[in-house]
Amino acid sequence: MGIEEANKAYNSLMDDYRKPKISGENCKLKFINYKVIDKENVSQYKEYEQKQINTILEMDDFYDLDMVDVIDSNTKEILYQFYFFDYGSGSLFKNETTKEIGVVCQHGFEFMEYFEDEESAFDYFKSLVDLHEAYNSFEGKISQFVEFSLEDFFDDFFDDFGYQFPEMKGVKEYLKSKNMENLTGKFNK
C-alpha cells in the first residue's frame, strides 16, 4: 500500500469518526467558523488570530492547524478560539487574546487554570462538559481527535480536591440533565 492509499484509508476512517456523536440542539457551547489555517499566509487573519497562530507556531511548525470559534449558544457571543494541531494537540484561547486557558496534549483536554473554591470547581466542571458536547456535536472536520475525558476529570478532581469540596453541590443534577448519570458514581468514592 502506497502513501496515497494509506492517506485515503486513514481519511475514510477519520471521516466516520468525525460524524457528530450527539445532537447539538441543547448544547450550551457550539463550534462555528471552522477554518484550516494557512501557515504560509498568516497576515490574512485578524490581528488577534495572527498572535494566537504565532504563539502556536513558536512551539513547532505543525502540519495541520485548524481553528474554530466557540460561542455561547444562547447569546451567540464568541467566548474562545480553539486550535487543533498535530499529534493530538490543541490550544484554547480566551476570545481575541493570547491568554491560553486550555490545552490538548496527547489527545486529552485540560484547563490550565484550576479552581479555588467549590463554585469555581463547578464552573470548571460545567465548562468541560459543555466543550465535550460542542466537540461531539460539531459537523466539521477537525484534524485531531480530542478526548474531553469526564472520567479523568473526576479522578483528578477527587484525587486532588475531593477532600476540600466533598459534596460538589449541583454536579449530580447537572450530569442527570445531560444524560450522563453513569458518572455520578464517582461521587461515592
N, C-alpha and C positions, 0 to 999 in steps of 0.2 A: 504494500500500500504506500503510495507516494504522499508527499506533504499536502498536496491539494485535496486528495481523497480523505486524508486524516482530518483536515480542517473542516471539510463538508460533514463528515461523520460527527465531529465534535459540535459543530454549529447546530446540527439536527437534534442532537441530544439536549443542547442548551436551549433551543427553541421550545422544546417540550417542557423543560424545567421552568422557563421564564413565563409560561402561561400563568395568569392570575390564579392564585390559590383560594382567594376569598373574594366576596363581593365588596366593592369599595363604597357601597351605599351609606353605611353608618360609620365610616372611619372618620376620626377627628382630624387626622392629617392626610394630605394627598400629595403625591409627586406630580409635578407639572413641568413643562418647558424642558423636556429631555433634550440633551444635545451631546453629540460626540465632539470633544474639544479638539480643535486643530492646533496642535502644539507649535507648528511652524508659523502660525499667524495669530499669536496671542493678542496683538493690538486690535483685532476686530471686536473684542469683547468689551463689556462695560469695565470701567476703571477698577471697581471693587473685584470683579471676576478676574481681571488680569492679576491683581495682587494675590488672590486666592490660588490661581493656577500657578503663578511663580513660586508661591510658598510650597506647593506640592512638588513642582519640578526641581526645586532645590534639593529634595531628597534623592531623586533619581530621574532618569529620562524614561518614563514608563511608556509601554507600547500602547495600551488603551487608556483613555481618560474620558470618562463620561460624567455628566453633571445633570442634576435635577434640582429644581426649586421645590422646597417643602412648604406647603401652605396650610393654614388653618381652614378646614373645610367650611366652617360657618362664616367666618369673616372674610375669607379669600386673601387674607394678609400673608405675605411671604415671610416665613419665620427663619428659614435656613437655606443654605446651598449645600447639597450633598454630592460629593465627588467620589467616583469609584475608579480604581486603577489596579494595575497588575498584581497578581499573586494574592488575591483576596484581600485587598487593602482599600481604604477609603478615609475620607475626612468630612466631617460635618462642621460647617462654619455658621456662626450666628449671622443672620441676614446682613449683607453688604459690609461685612467686616472680615478681618483676618483672624478673629478670635475662634480658634478651633475648639469646639466643645465636645466633640465625639470622634472616635477613630474606629476604623475597621482594621483588624490585624489578624492575619491567617483566617479570614472569613468571619470572625466573631466581632460583634459591635460592642463597644463600651463607651460610656460617657467619661469625659476627662475630669469632670467635677463631681465630687461626692457630696453627700448630704450631711447636714449638721444637726438636724432635728427630725422628728417624726414627720412633720409636714413636708419638708423638702425631700425626704426619702420617698414619701408617697408620690410627690410630683415627679421625681426621677423615675419611679416605677411606672407611672401612667405614661410618661413620655416614651419609655422603652416599648410598652405595649402599643402605643399609637404609631411609632416608627415601624414596628414589626408589621402592623396591619397595613400601613401605607405601602411598604415594600412588597408585601404579599398580594396586594390588590392592584399593583401597577401593571399596566398592559404594555409598557415599552420593553425595550431590550437592553437592560443594564448588563454591562460586560462581566461583572463579577457576582459570584454567589456570596450573599451575606446572610449570616445567621444571627438573628436577634434572639438569643437564647434566654428565654424567661427562666428556664430551669437553672442555667448558670447564674442568672441574676439572683435567684432565691438562694442558691448555695453560697454565693459570695456574700450576699446580704446577711444571711444568718450566721455565717462564719465570722464576719467582721462586725456586724452591728446588731444582731438579733438580741443580744443581751440589753442593748440600750432601748430598743423600741419593740418590746415583745409582742404587742398586740397589733401594731400597724393597722389601726382603725380604718375601715373602709376598703382594705385591699381585697378581702374575700368577696365583698359585694361587687367591687369593680370587676373582678375576674368573672363572677357569675354573669354580670351584664354583658361581657364579651364572649360568653360561652366557653370559658376556659376554667371551669370548676375543677378540672382534673389537677390543677396546680395548687389548689387550696390545701392539700395535704401537707405541703411544705411548712405550713404554719404550726403543725402539730409535732414538730421535732422535739 
